[in-house]
Amino acid sequence: MIRQQFSQKLLQKLSPQQIQLMKLLQIPTSSLEQRIKEELEANPALEEPDNFSETAGENGQEEKDKESEKESDDDYDIDDYISDYIEDDPVSYHTTESASEQREKSLPAVVANTFHDYLEQQLGMLNIDSEVQKIIAEQIVGSIDETGYLRREISSLIDDILFAHNIEVTPAQITDVLSMIQRFDPPGVGARDLRETLIIQLQQRLSTAEKAGEKEVIPALKLGLLILKKQFEAFSKKHYSRLQRNLEINEEELKAALDEILKLNPKPASGYTSQFDTQTQTIIPDFLTSNRDGILDLTMDVRNAPDLRINDQYIDMLKAYQIKKDNNNVKKENKEAILFIKQKIDSAKWFIDAIKQRQNTLKQTMYAIMQFQKEYFLTGDSTKLKPMILKDIAEITGLDISTVSRVASSKFVQTEFGTKRLKDFFSESIVNTEGDEVSTQEVKSILGEIIAGESKRKPLSDEKLRLMLEAKGYSIARRTVAKYREQLNIPVARLRKEL
């Protein structure tokens, strides 16, 4: 039986403007410029002026605040919208530095050869007998990844060449050309795994030593090759006693061979450096803190608040429409055009407002973190970090926990003691033997100090680390010690062992 009934539901939905703000909050400063560039390209009503005075920026910002208080919907009268808008100054958002001043401070764009360009240059100097070998070589070089490894299987390379060039090649042909490419610079390039790249590098090192007559290192290099070829599993797991037993060598001989292996590069592509390495990613701090006689100052990167305003041409279009309306000369296509203009102007105003709210939210959150962790920012001592969770900062700032999380997840602050990620200031608390709450960051710091001071011949196990922490007043479980050790990127005791 079909029934009709009324029901009430209370739903909470984010507006498009709120969604836009959340996305802007999450991206770091290094990505904000690209996001603004995309918005400028997508919305012609938004522009970044080259020359814009501070006075105009301040006046425009006041008008922008007025506009943000007004609600805009589909029922809003276009004529009222036009008359209200053209009476105001252009909406803008401006900082103490103009866009042109910021561009003058930015680094010039450079063009540099990439790692693959370097390989292709060497490929051009390779003595290749046939067109087929050239095709194979180009396919192999194109399949080498950014670390210098060849991740494609030989069977897959055969299929690639058949599909792209309609040429059938054999595994032997692939292997022959690959052996030539594996002699390229940097040493070890074109290897298919770690073991192969170490063997290639050590073979080249041995060949150079033999030609140069370096008799003192040749035995160690030969023993290193034997270890990599025959005992790689024992070597990778640092089973040194097994290596000595299997190869019938003493500790001194093993140490000499391992020293030569440890000089090799596990990522061969990192051996190639360009004068202008465009692949290098630089961390751009979102905040800068300084200590002035015990008083902490907080400043933000100017790129967090770029110059943005409404395009003057769109303002002129509004005025032109108003003139036509006054003269009773408005056509249907004019109204459609003005609706499009209104949509773009509204979108531009929302974006400008979101940028402003982003800056205010970032500054508000960072200031609360700085005050909460004041002792650390004054001393740089990580043991002074207090237990702090997202809820603590949310209560201080009045922001939602999810908003604080978005700010902290991808932002950096430059302190007098180095550049730190905001999320590193957050930690849970544990209670020490004296009954005081301490930050888990403090425990991690002490754990790192204990491991740094251990004997590398006999590294401490997680259980011994737990006992040492307990002796210092931190009673935690062994599995918690293992978790903190992993968070510090410290391997297990067996892999920390050295001769």
Beta strands, then each sheet from edge to edge (+ up, - down):
strand 1: 46-47
strand 2: 92-93
strand 3: 287-292
strand 4: 295-300
strand 5: 308-310
strand 6: 412-415
strand 7: 418-421
strand 8: 429-431
strand 9: 437-439
sheet 1: 1+ 5- 2+
sheet 2: 4+ 3- 6- 7+
sheet 3: 8+ 9-
end
